Amino acid sequence: MTGEQLAPLLEQLGCPKGKSLEMAGQLDKRARQLMEQQGRSYDEALTHLINLMKQGWAAKERGL
């Protein structure tokens, strides 16, 4: 998944529009690191990271 493909998804989940492309690049890089370090597939690693971000944005919206 490219940064351009990932950015709109991140925006839907709560990422600020001006940061979504940068964040997509960071997620891609970290997913590749997890893939190497933990033997996960790229899709598994990326899904895991997206879920963590989604939880963080939800908590922020609730004021936690």
All heavy atoms as TSV, in Angstrom:
chain	resi	resn	atom	element	x	y	z
A	1	MET	N	N	0.852	-1.172	0.000
A	1	MET	CA	C	0.000	0.000	0.000
A	1	MET	C	C	0.899	1.237	0.000
A	1	MET	O	O	1.837	1.328	0.778
A	1	MET	CB	C	-0.892	-0.043	1.247
A	1	MET	CG	C	-1.911	1.053	1.313
A	1	MET	SD	S	-3.095	0.826	2.649
A	1	MET	CE	C	-4.498	0.301	1.737
A	2	THR	N	N	0.601	2.161	-0.863
A	2	THR	CA	C	1.412	3.375	-0.948
A	2	THR	C	C	0.899	4.424	0.032
A	2	THR	O	O	-0.217	4.329	0.545
A	2	THR	CB	C	1.359	3.966	-2.363
A	2	THR	OG1	O	0.035	4.451	-2.607
A	2	THR	CG2	C	1.760	2.958	-3.418
A	3	GLY	N	N	1.727	5.424	0.269
A	3	GLY	CA	C	1.331	6.520	1.139
A	3	GLY	C	C	0.097	7.231	0.628
A	3	GLY	O	O	-0.777	7.630	1.402
A	4	GLU	N	N	0.001	7.374	-0.687
A	4	GLU	CA	C	-1.158	8.032	-1.281
A	4	GLU	C	C	-2.426	7.223	-1.084
A	4	GLU	O	O	-3.516	7.775	-0.974
A	4	GLU	CB	C	-0.934	8.280	-2.783
A	4	GLU	CG	C	0.095	9.353	-3.080
A	4	GLU	CD	C	1.533	8.850	-2.973
A	4	GLU	OE1	O	1.764	7.615	-3.033
A	4	GLU	OE2	O	2.427	9.681	-2.811
A	5	GLN	N	N	-2.307	5.909	-1.022
A	5	GLN	CA	C	-3.466	5.054	-0.781
A	5	GLN	C	C	-3.828	5.029	0.703
A	5	GLN	O	O	-4.996	4.937	1.050
A	5	GLN	CB	C	-3.174	3.626	-1.245
A	5	GLN	CG	C	-3.009	3.482	-2.739
A	5	GLN	CD	C	-2.512	2.104	-3.113
A	5	GLN	OE1	O	-1.621	1.554	-2.477
A	5	GLN	NE2	N	-3.088	1.548	-4.174
A	6	LEU	N	N	-2.840	5.086	1.546
A	6	LEU	CA	C	-3.045	4.974	2.980
A	6	LEU	C	C	-3.541	6.278	3.611
A	6	LEU	O	O	-4.328	6.255	4.558
A	6	LEU	CB	C	-1.736	4.537	3.637
A	6	LEU	CG	C	-1.742	4.166	5.097
A	6	LEU	CD1	C	-2.803	3.117	5.396
A	6	LEU	CD2	C	-0.371	3.662	5.513
A	7	ALA	N	N	-3.131	7.414	3.078
A	7	ALA	CA	C	-3.473	8.713	3.658
A	7	ALA	C	C	-4.980	8.931	3.802
A	7	ALA	O	O	-5.437	9.341	4.879
A	7	ALA	CB	C	-2.824	9.834	2.864
A	8	PRO	N	N	-5.801	8.674	2.767
A	8	PRO	CA	C	-7.246	8.879	2.945
A	8	PRO	C	C	-7.860	7.984	4.029
A	8	PRO	O	O	-8.753	8.408	4.755
A	8	PRO	CB	C	-7.829	8.537	1.571
A	8	PRO	CG	C	-6.699	8.681	0.620
A	8	PRO	CD	C	-5.469	8.331	1.393
A	9	LEU	N	N	-7.352	6.763	4.137
A	9	LEU	CA	C	-7.828	5.863	5.188
A	9	LEU	C	C	-7.519	6.447	6.561
A	9	LEU	O	O	-8.365	6.448	7.457
A	9	LEU	CB	C	-7.191	4.481	5.042
A	9	LEU	CG	C	-7.441	3.511	6.193
A	9	LEU	CD1	C	-8.910	3.145	6.273
A	9	LEU	CD2	C	-6.592	2.269	6.033
A	10	LEU	N	N	-6.310	6.949	6.728
A	10	LEU	CA	C	-5.927	7.549	8.006
A	10	LEU	C	C	-6.800	8.752	8.325
A	10	LEU	O	O	-7.193	8.952	9.484
A	10	LEU	CB	C	-4.453	7.952	7.987
A	10	LEU	CG	C	-3.457	6.807	7.870
A	10	LEU	CD1	C	-2.035	7.341	7.810
A	10	LEU	CD2	C	-3.614	5.819	9.003
A	11	GLU	N	N	-7.133	9.540	7.327
A	11	GLU	CA	C	-8.008	10.698	7.535
A	11	GLU	C	C	-9.388	10.256	8.006
A	11	GLU	O	O	-9.978	10.873	8.892
A	11	GLU	CB	C	-8.123	11.522	6.256
A	11	GLU	CG	C	-6.838	12.253	5.919
A	11	GLU	CD	C	-6.892	12.905	4.553
A	11	GLU	OE1	O	-7.990	13.166	4.028
A	11	GLU	OE2	O	-5.807	13.161	4.001
A	12	GLN	N	N	-9.898	9.170	7.447
A	12	GLN	CA	C	-11.202	8.647	7.861
A	12	GLN	C	C	-11.176	8.196	9.315
A	12	GLN	O	O	-12.188	8.252	10.001
A	12	GLN	CB	C	-11.624	7.476	6.981
A	12	GLN	CG	C	-12.007	7.854	5.591
A	12	GLN	CD	C	-12.330	6.630	4.742
A	12	GLN	OE1	O	-12.213	5.486	5.181
A	12	GLN	NE2	N	-12.725	6.873	3.504
A	13	LEU	N	N	-10.016	7.764	9.774
A	13	LEU	CA	C	-9.888	7.275	11.138
A	13	LEU	C	C	-9.586	8.381	12.143
A	13	LEU	O	O	-9.525	8.118	13.336
A	13	LEU	CB	C	-8.790	6.202	11.209
A	13	LEU	CG	C	-9.056	4.952	10.387
A	13	LEU	CD1	C	-7.851	4.027	10.433
A	13	LEU	CD2	C	-10.297	4.234	10.888
A	14	GLY	N	N	-9.370	9.609	11.648
A	14	GLY	CA	C	-9.161	10.724	12.561
A	14	GLY	C	C	-7.852	11.461	12.431
A	14	GLY	O	O	-7.599	12.407	13.169
A	15	CYS	N	N	-7.005	11.043	11.536
A	15	CYS	CA	C	-5.726	11.718	11.347
A	15	CYS	C	C	-5.966	13.094	10.715
A	15	CYS	O	O	-6.752	13.213	9.776
A	15	CYS	CB	C	-4.834	10.889	10.431
A	15	CYS	SG	S	-3.200	11.585	10.146
A	16	PRO	N	N	-5.298	14.127	11.220
A	16	PRO	CA	C	-5.427	15.444	10.588
A	16	PRO	C	C	-4.982	15.388	9.125
A	16	PRO	O	O	-3.976	14.760	8.798
A	16	PRO	CB	C	-4.477	16.324	11.400
A	16	PRO	CG	C	-4.273	15.603	12.690
A	16	PRO	CD	C	-4.421	14.147	12.380
A	17	LYS	N	N	-5.749	16.040	8.253
A	17	LYS	CA	C	-5.500	15.965	6.809
A	17	LYS	C	C	-4.076	16.394	6.445
A	17	LYS	O	O	-3.433	15.782	5.607
A	17	LYS	CB	C	-6.511	16.819	6.062
A	17	LYS	CG	C	-6.444	16.641	4.585
A	17	LYS	CD	C	-7.598	17.313	3.871
A	17	LYS	CE	C	-7.509	17.013	2.400
A	17	LYS	NZ	N	-8.768	16.705	1.796
A	18	GLY	N	N	-3.568	17.423	7.079
A	18	GLY	CA	C	-2.230	17.906	6.764
A	18	GLY	C	C	-1.109	16.976	7.189
A	18	GLY	O	O	0.029	17.118	6.749
A	19	LYS	N	N	-1.412	16.014	8.030
A	19	LYS	CA	C	-0.397	15.076	8.525
A	19	LYS	C	C	-0.534	13.669	7.942
A	19	LYS	O	O	0.323	12.818	8.167
A	19	LYS	CB	C	-0.511	14.961	10.055
A	19	LYS	CG	C	-0.124	16.203	10.800
A	19	LYS	CD	C	1.363	16.258	10.885
A	19	LYS	CE	C	1.790	17.373	11.823
A	19	LYS	NZ	N	3.222	17.416	11.954
A	20	SER	N	N	-1.611	13.419	7.210
A	20	SER	CA	C	-1.915	12.045	6.809
A	20	SER	C	C	-0.862	11.429	5.884
A	20	SER	O	O	-0.509	10.265	6.045
A	20	SER	CB	C	-3.297	11.960	6.164
A	20	SER	OG	O	-3.350	12.742	4.995
A	21	LEU	N	N	-0.337	12.189	4.942
A	21	LEU	CA	C	0.659	11.633	4.030
A	21	LEU	C	C	1.966	11.328	4.761
A	21	LEU	O	O	2.571	10.272	4.559
A	21	LEU	CB	C	0.892	12.584	2.861
A	21	LEU	CG	C	1.641	12.014	1.671
A	21	LEU	CD1	C	0.965	10.758	1.144
A	21	LEU	CD2	C	1.742	13.037	0.566
A	22	GLU	N	N	2.381	12.242	5.632
A	22	GLU	CA	C	3.588	12.014	6.431
A	22	GLU	C	C	3.398	10.802	7.344
A	22	GLU	O	O	4.282	9.947	7.456
A	22	GLU	CB	C	3.889	13.253	7.263
A	22	GLU	CG	C	5.080	13.102	8.177
A	22	GLU	CD	C	5.287	14.317	9.074
A	22	GLU	OE1	O	4.670	15.371	8.833
A	22	GLU	OE2	O	6.068	14.193	10.029
A	23	MET	N	N	2.248	10.721	7.988
A	23	MET	CA	C	1.965	9.607	8.888
A	23	MET	C	C	1.909	8.295	8.120
A	23	MET	O	O	2.374	7.258	8.614
A	23	MET	CB	C	0.647	9.849	9.611
A	23	MET	CG	C	0.322	8.807	10.604
A	23	MET	SD	S	0.030	9.284	12.317
A	23	MET	CE	C	0.352	10.978	12.468
A	24	ALA	N	N	1.375	8.324	6.909
A	24	ALA	CA	C	1.322	7.116	6.082
A	24	ALA	C	C	2.735	6.604	5.794
A	24	ALA	O	O	2.989	5.400	5.863
A	24	ALA	CB	C	0.581	7.405	4.785
A	25	GLY	N	N	3.637	7.507	5.513
A	25	GLY	CA	C	5.024	7.106	5.282
A	25	GLY	C	C	5.662	6.499	6.518
A	25	GLY	O	O	6.401	5.510	6.432
A	26	GLN	N	N	5.363	7.074	7.671
A	26	GLN	CA	C	5.903	6.549	8.922
A	26	GLN	C	C	5.332	5.165	9.226
A	26	GLN	O	O	6.054	4.268	9.683
A	26	GLN	CB	C	5.617	7.514	10.065
A	26	GLN	CG	C	6.384	8.807	9.963
A	26	GLN	CD	C	5.962	9.820	11.019
A	26	GLN	OE1	O	5.057	9.596	11.815
A	26	GLN	NE2	N	6.633	10.969	11.009
A	27	LEU	N	N	4.034	5.005	8.979
A	27	LEU	CA	C	3.409	3.694	9.197
A	27	LEU	C	C	4.005	2.639	8.277
A	27	LEU	O	O	4.239	1.510	8.697
A	27	LEU	CB	C	1.901	3.779	8.974
A	27	LEU	CG	C	1.075	4.352	10.097
A	27	LEU	CD1	C	-0.395	4.384	9.693
A	27	LEU	CD2	C	1.243	3.566	11.365
A	28	ASP	N	N	4.220	2.999	7.032
A	28	ASP	CA	C	4.816	2.066	6.089
A	28	ASP	C	C	6.192	1.623	6.573
A	28	ASP	O	O	6.507	0.434	6.596
A	28	ASP	CB	C	4.915	2.709	4.707
A	28	ASP	CG	C	5.639	1.825	3.719
A	28	ASP	OD1	O	5.114	0.740	3.407
A	28	ASP	OD2	O	6.734	2.217	3.270
A	29	LYS	N	N	6.999	2.586	6.996
A	29	LYS	CA	C	8.343	2.278	7.474
A	29	LYS	C	C	8.302	1.369	8.704
A	29	LYS	O	O	9.024	0.368	8.785
A	29	LYS	CB	C	9.076	3.577	7.816
A	29	LYS	CG	C	10.487	3.375	8.297
A	29	LYS	CD	C	11.156	4.698	8.584
A	29	LYS	CE	C	12.556	4.510	9.136
A	29	LYS	NZ	N	13.191	5.787	9.465
A	30	ARG	N	N	7.416	1.680	9.646
A	30	ARG	CA	C	7.326	0.885	10.869
A	30	ARG	C	C	6.770	-0.508	10.577
A	30	ARG	O	O	7.217	-1.492	11.171
A	30	ARG	CB	C	6.462	1.603	11.908
A	30	ARG	CG	C	6.370	0.882	13.222
A	30	ARG	CD	C	7.731	0.764	13.904
A	30	ARG	NE	N	7.605	0.045	15.146
A	30	ARG	CZ	C	8.449	-0.886	15.569
A	30	ARG	NH1	N	9.529	-1.174	14.867
A	30	ARG	NH2	N	8.254	-1.500	16.706
A	31	ALA	N	N	5.821	-0.605	9.669
A	31	ALA	CA	C	5.272	-1.919	9.310
A	31	ALA	C	C	6.362	-2.802	8.717
A	31	ALA	O	O	6.433	-3.994	9.015
A	31	ALA	CB	C	4.108	-1.760	8.336
A	32	ARG	N	N	7.221	-2.216	7.911
A	32	ARG	CA	C	8.325	-2.990	7.336
A	32	ARG	C	C	9.317	-3.428	8.419
A	32	ARG	O	O	9.870	-4.533	8.364
A	32	ARG	CB	C	9.013	-2.199	6.234
A	32	ARG	CG	C	8.113	-2.002	5.039
A	32	ARG	CD	C	8.749	-1.231	3.901
A	32	ARG	NE	N	7.754	-0.857	2.911
A	32	ARG	CZ	C	7.225	-1.689	2.017
A	32	ARG	NH1	N	7.611	-2.945	1.989
A	32	ARG	NH2	N	6.327	-1.260	1.153
A	33	GLN	N	N	9.527	-2.580	9.418
A	33	GLN	CA	C	10.395	-2.952	10.537
A	33	GLN	C	C	9.796	-4.123	11.309
A	33	GLN	O	O	10.508	-5.080	11.645
A	33	GLN	CB	C	10.603	-1.768	11.477
A	33	GLN	CG	C	11.466	-0.670	10.916
A	33	GLN	CD	C	11.507	0.553	11.822
A	33	GLN	OE1	O	10.650	0.743	12.680
A	33	GLN	NE2	N	12.502	1.405	11.613
A	34	LEU	N	N	8.504	-4.039	11.613
A	34	LEU	CA	C	7.840	-5.131	12.337
A	34	LEU	C	C	7.866	-6.421	11.539
A	34	LEU	O	O	8.009	-7.503	12.105
A	34	LEU	CB	C	6.394	-4.755	12.667
A	34	LEU	CG	C	6.189	-3.691	13.738
A	34	LEU	CD1	C	4.713	-3.349	13.863
A	34	LEU	CD2	C	6.745	-4.149	15.072
A	35	MET	N	N	7.733	-6.296	10.249
A	35	MET	CA	C	7.771	-7.455	9.367
A	35	MET	C	C	9.109	-8.187	9.539
A	35	MET	O	O	9.143	-9.407	9.686
A	35	MET	CB	C	7.591	-6.974	7.927
A	35	MET	CG	C	7.361	-8.046	6.913
A	35	MET	SD	S	6.998	-7.363	5.270
A	35	MET	CE	C	8.567	-6.633	4.824
A	36	GLU	N	N	10.193	-7.430	9.557
A	36	GLU	CA	C	11.518	-8.031	9.702
A	36	GLU	C	C	11.769	-8.517	11.124
A	36	GLU	O	O	12.291	-9.603	11.331
A	36	GLU	CB	C	12.593	-7.024	9.314
A	36	GLU	CG	C	12.622	-6.705	7.846
A	36	GLU	CD	C	13.682	-5.672	7.493
A	36	GLU	OE1	O	14.594	-5.439	8.315
A	36	GLU	OE2	O	13.584	-5.086	6.403
A	37	GLN	N	N	11.414	-7.708	12.108
A	37	GLN	CA	C	11.721	-8.026	13.506
A	37	GLN	C	C	10.874	-9.161	14.058
A	37	GLN	O	O	11.360	-9.968	14.846
A	37	GLN	CB	C	11.519	-6.792	14.388
A	37	GLN	CG	C	12.495	-5.686	14.132
A	37	GLN	CD	C	12.135	-4.406	14.870
A	37	GLN	OE1	O	11.060	-4.281	15.448
A	37	GLN	NE2	N	13.041	-3.439	14.826
A	38	GLN	N	N	9.601	-9.198	13.670
A	38	GLN	CA	C	8.683	-10.141	14.295
A	38	GLN	C	C	8.205	-11.240	13.361
A	38	GLN	O	O	7.412	-12.084	13.750
A	38	GLN	CB	C	7.472	-9.395	14.865
A	38	GLN	CG	C	7.854	-8.412	15.947
A	38	GLN	CD	C	6.658	-7.651	16.485
A	38	GLN	OE1	O	5.536	-7.776	16.000
A	38	GLN	NE2	N	6.893	-6.861	17.514
A	39	GLY	N	N	8.653	-11.206	12.126
A	39	GLY	CA	C	8.256	-12.236	11.181
A	39	GLY	C	C	6.795	-12.143	10.762
A	39	GLY	O	O	6.219	-13.129	10.317
A	40	ARG	N	N	6.194	-10.970	10.922
A	40	ARG	CA	C	4.808	-10.765	10.493
A	40	ARG	C	C	4.785	-10.466	9.005
A	40	ARG	O	O	5.774	-10.026	8.436
A	40	ARG	CB	C	4.195	-9.551	11.200
A	40	ARG	CG	C	4.019	-9.695	12.673
A	40	ARG	CD	C	3.388	-8.434	13.225
A	40	ARG	NE	N	3.152	-8.557	14.644
A	40	ARG	CZ	C	2.231	-7.872	15.294
A	40	ARG	NH1	N	1.483	-6.997	14.664
A	40	ARG	NH2	N	2.066	-8.041	16.580
A	41	SER	N	N	3.622	-10.658	8.413
A	41	SER	CA	C	3.473	-10.199	7.030
A	41	SER	C	C	3.317	-8.680	7.067
A	41	SER	O	O	2.983	-8.096	8.103
A	41	SER	CB	C	2.248	-10.834	6.371
A	41	SER	OG	O	1.057	-10.281	6.904
A	42	TYR	N	N	3.542	-8.050	5.937
A	42	TYR	CA	C	3.382	-6.597	5.864
A	42	TYR	C	C	1.950	-6.203	6.209
A	42	TYR	O	O	1.723	-5.268	6.967
A	42	TYR	CB	C	3.756	-6.102	4.461
A	42	TYR	CG	C	3.553	-4.627	4.282
A	42	TYR	CD1	C	4.463	-3.711	4.788
A	42	TYR	CD2	C	2.434	-4.143	3.619
A	42	TYR	CE1	C	4.277	-2.348	4.632
A	42	TYR	CE2	C	2.237	-2.779	3.447
A	42	TYR	CZ	C	3.159	-1.889	3.962
A	42	TYR	OH	O	2.959	-0.536	3.812
A	43	ASP	N	N	0.984	-6.938	5.668
A	43	ASP	CA	C	-0.428	-6.627	5.928
A	43	ASP	C	C	-0.767	-6.749	7.413
A	43	ASP	O	O	-1.490	-5.910	7.953
A	43	ASP	CB	C	-1.344	-7.528	5.113
A	43	ASP	CG	C	-1.313	-7.201	3.631
A	43	ASP	OD1	O	-0.892	-6.077	3.264
A	43	ASP	OD2	O	-1.727	-8.066	2.830
A	44	GLU	N	N	-0.266	-7.787	8.066
A	44	GLU	CA	C	-0.508	-7.956	9.503
A	44	GLU	C	C	0.080	-6.799	10.294
A	44	GLU	O	O	-0.568	-6.258	11.191
A	44	GLU	CB	C	0.121	-9.256	10.016
A	44	GLU	CG	C	-0.589	-10.506	9.634
A	44	GLU	CD	C	0.163	-11.737	10.110
A	44	GLU	OE1	O	1.414	-11.736	10.113
A	44	GLU	OE2	O	-0.517	-12.703	10.471
A	45	ALA	N	N	1.303	-6.442	9.974
A	45	ALA	CA	C	1.975	-5.371	10.696
A	45	ALA	C	C	1.265	-4.038	10.481
A	45	ALA	O	O	1.041	-3.280	11.434
A	45	ALA	CB	C	3.433	-5.275	10.259
A	46	LEU	N	N	0.890	-3.755	9.247
A	46	LEU	CA	C	0.213	-2.499	8.944
A	46	LEU	C	C	-1.161	-2.447	9.615
A	46	LEU	O	O	-1.541	-1.426	10.185
A	46	LEU	CB	C	0.082	-2.322	7.432
A	46	LEU	CG	C	-0.450	-0.983	6.966
A	46	LEU	CD1	C	0.451	0.164	7.439
A	46	LEU	CD2	C	-0.562	-0.953	5.445
A	47	THR	N	N	-1.891	-3.537	9.579
A	47	THR	CA	C	-3.200	-3.593	10.238
A	47	THR	C	C	-3.062	-3.358	11.728
A	47	THR	O	O	-3.846	-2.610	12.333
A	47	THR	CB	C	-3.873	-4.952	9.968
A	47	THR	OG1	O	-4.060	-5.094	8.560
A	47	THR	CG2	C	-5.207	-5.063	10.679
A	48	HIS	N	N	-2.071	-3.973	12.335
A	48	HIS	CA	C	-1.816	-3.785	13.766
A	48	HIS	C	C	-1.561	-2.313	14.082
A	48	HIS	O	O	-2.145	-1.752	15.021
A	48	HIS	CB	C	-0.618	-4.641	14.185
A	48	HIS	CG	C	-0.112	-4.361	15.554
A	48	HIS	ND1	N	-0.801	-4.722	16.696
A	48	HIS	CD2	C	1.010	-3.728	15.980
A	48	HIS	CE1	C	-0.121	-4.322	17.758
A	48	HIS	NE2	N	0.982	-3.721	17.346
A	49	LEU	N	N	-0.718	-1.673	13.310
A	49	LEU	CA	C	-0.390	-0.263	13.551
A	49	LEU	C	C	-1.585	0.651	13.329
A	49	LEU	O	O	-1.810	1.583	14.100
A	49	LEU	CB	C	0.778	0.154	12.650
A	49	LEU	CG	C	2.108	-0.524	12.946
A	49	LEU	CD1	C	3.121	-0.184	11.863
A	49	LEU	CD2	C	2.621	-0.135	14.321
A	50	ILE	N	N	-2.363	0.373	12.305
A	50	ILE	CA	C	-3.557	1.179	12.038
A	50	ILE	C	C	-4.551	1.042	13.188
A	50	ILE	O	O	-5.148	2.030	13.628
A	50	ILE	CB	C	-4.191	0.792	10.687
A	50	ILE	CG1	C	-3.291	1.272	9.547
A	50	ILE	CG2	C	-5.592	1.384	10.546
A	50	ILE	CD1	C	-3.698	0.763	8.180
A	51	ASN	N	N	-4.719	-0.163	13.700
A	51	ASN	CA	C	-5.624	-0.364	14.835
A	51	ASN	C	C	-5.149	0.397	16.070
A	51	ASN	O	O	-5.967	0.968	16.800
A	51	ASN	CB	C	-5.792	-1.848	15.140
A	51	ASN	CG	C	-6.690	-2.538	14.146
A	51	ASN	OD1	O	-7.589	-1.924	13.576
A	51	ASN	ND2	N	-6.450	-3.814	13.917
A	52	LEU	N	N	-3.857	0.424	16.307
A	52	LEU	CA	C	-3.322	1.188	17.442
A	52	LEU	C	C	-3.605	2.675	17.278
A	52	LEU	O	O	-4.006	3.359	18.235
A	52	LEU	CB	C	-1.819	0.953	17.585
A	52	LEU	CG	C	-1.374	-0.412	18.077
A	52	LEU	CD1	C	0.153	-0.501	18.070
A	52	LEU	CD2	C	-1.923	-0.697	19.466
A	53	MET	N	N	-3.407	3.171	16.072
A	53	MET	CA	C	-3.658	4.593	15.818
A	53	MET	C	C	-5.141	4.909	15.972
A	53	MET	O	O	-5.513	5.931	16.541
A	53	MET	CB	C	-3.163	4.975	14.432
A	53	MET	CG	C	-1.658	4.871	14.314
A	53	MET	SD	S	-1.079	5.497	12.760
A	53	MET	CE	C	-1.167	7.232	13.111
A	54	LYS	N	N	-5.968	4.035	15.474
A	54	LYS	CA	C	-7.418	4.211	15.571
A	54	LYS	C	C	-7.842	4.304	17.037
A	54	LYS	O	O	-8.629	5.165	17.414
A	54	LYS	CB	C	-8.095	3.033	14.876
A	54	LYS	CG	C	-9.577	3.106	14.779
A	54	LYS	CD	C	-10.052	1.917	13.951
A	54	LYS	CE	C	-11.489	1.612	14.173
A	54	LYS	NZ	N	-11.944	0.452	13.413
A	55	GLN	N	N	-7.295	3.440	17.879
A	55	GLN	CA	C	-7.595	3.468	19.310
A	55	GLN	C	C	-7.127	4.771	19.941
A	55	GLN	O	O	-7.815	5.355	20.777
A	55	GLN	CB	C	-6.942	2.279	20.018
A	55	GLN	CG	C	-7.538	0.951	19.662
A	55	GLN	CD	C	-6.722	-0.210	20.195
A	55	GLN	OE1	O	-5.820	-0.041	21.009
A	55	GLN	NE2	N	-7.025	-1.408	19.727
A	56	GLY	N	N	-5.952	5.229	19.545
A	56	GLY	CA	C	-5.414	6.475	20.085
A	56	GLY	C	C	-6.255	7.673	19.710
A	56	GLY	O	O	-6.533	8.544	20.545
A	57	TRP	N	N	-6.688	7.739	18.466
A	57	TRP	CA	C	-7.523	8.860	18.039
A	57	TRP	C	C	-8.885	8.817	18.720
A	57	TRP	O	O	-9.441	9.839	19.083
A	57	TRP	CB	C	-7.681	8.887	16.525
A	57	TRP	CG	C	-6.435	9.319	15.818
A	57	TRP	CD1	C	-5.572	10.305	16.206
A	57	TRP	CD2	C	-5.897	8.782	14.626
A	57	TRP	NE1	N	-4.532	10.405	15.318
A	57	TRP	CE2	C	-4.704	9.480	14.329
A	57	TRP	CE3	C	-6.292	7.771	13.767
A	57	TRP	CZ2	C	-3.928	9.214	13.223
A	57	TRP	CZ3	C	-5.515	7.510	12.661
A	57	TRP	CH2	C	-4.347	8.215	12.393
A	58	ALA	N	N	-9.436	7.612	18.925
A	58	ALA	CA	C	-10.733	7.471	19.611
A	58	ALA	C	C	-10.600	7.956	21.052
A	58	ALA	O	O	-11.481	8.653	21.561
A	58	ALA	CB	C	-11.210	6.024	19.558
A	59	ALA	N	N	-9.516	7.590	21.702
A	59	ALA	CA	C	-9.295	8.027	23.079
A	59	ALA	C	C	-9.137	9.546	23.149
A	59	ALA	O	O	-9.647	10.196	24.056
A	59	ALA	CB	C	-8.067	7.345	23.664
A	60	LYS	N	N	-8.449	10.105	22.182
A	60	LYS	CA	C	-8.258	11.560	22.149
A	60	LYS	C	C	-9.593	12.277	21.999
A	60	LYS	O	O	-9.844	13.285	22.656
A	60	LYS	CB	C	-7.318	11.936	21.007
A	60	LYS	CG	C	-6.982	13.406	20.960
A	60	LYS	CD	C	-6.004	13.705	19.845
A	60	LYS	CE	C	-5.704	15.181	19.809
A	60	LYS	NZ	N	-4.794	15.511	18.723
A	61	GLU	N	N	-10.459	11.740	21.150
A	61	GLU	CA	C	-11.781	12.335	20.948
A	61	GLU	C	C	-12.615	12.285	22.213
A	61	GLU	O	O	-13.440	13.150	22.456
A	61	GLU	CB	C	-12.501	11.658	19.801
A	61	GLU	CG	C	-11.954	11.985	18.441
A	61	GLU	CD	C	-12.675	11.265	17.322
A	61	GLU	OE1	O	-13.671	10.563	17.586
A	61	GLU	OE2	O	-12.216	11.395	16.172
A	62	ARG	N	N	-12.416	11.250	23.031
A	62	ARG	CA	C	-13.151	11.115	24.295
A	62	ARG	C	C	-12.519	11.944	25.411
A	62	ARG	O	O	-13.030	11.977	26.514
A	62	ARG	CB	C	-13.224	9.641	24.713
A	62	ARG	CG	C	-14.098	8.797	23.821
A	62	ARG	CD	C	-14.348	7.419	24.400
A	62	ARG	NE	N	-13.148	6.730	24.822
A	62	ARG	CZ	C	-12.508	5.789	24.144
A	62	ARG	NH1	N	-12.949	5.430	22.970
A	62	ARG	NH2	N	-11.430	5.215	24.622
A	63	GLY	N	N	-11.378	12.551	25.104
A	63	GLY	CA	C	-10.716	13.378	26.097
A	63	GLY	C	C	-9.859	12.609	27.088
A	63	GLY	O	O	-9.560	13.094	28.162
A	64	LEU	N	N	-9.432	11.432	26.713
A	64	LEU	CA	C	-8.582	10.610	27.592
A	64	LEU	C	C	-7.125	10.883	27.358
A	64	LEU	O	O	-6.642	11.224	26.392
A	64	LEU	CB	C	-8.879	9.122	27.380
A	64	LEU	CG	C	-10.301	8.696	27.659
A	64	LEU	CD1	C	-10.480	7.234	27.306
A	64	LEU	CD2	C	-10.680	8.922	29.108
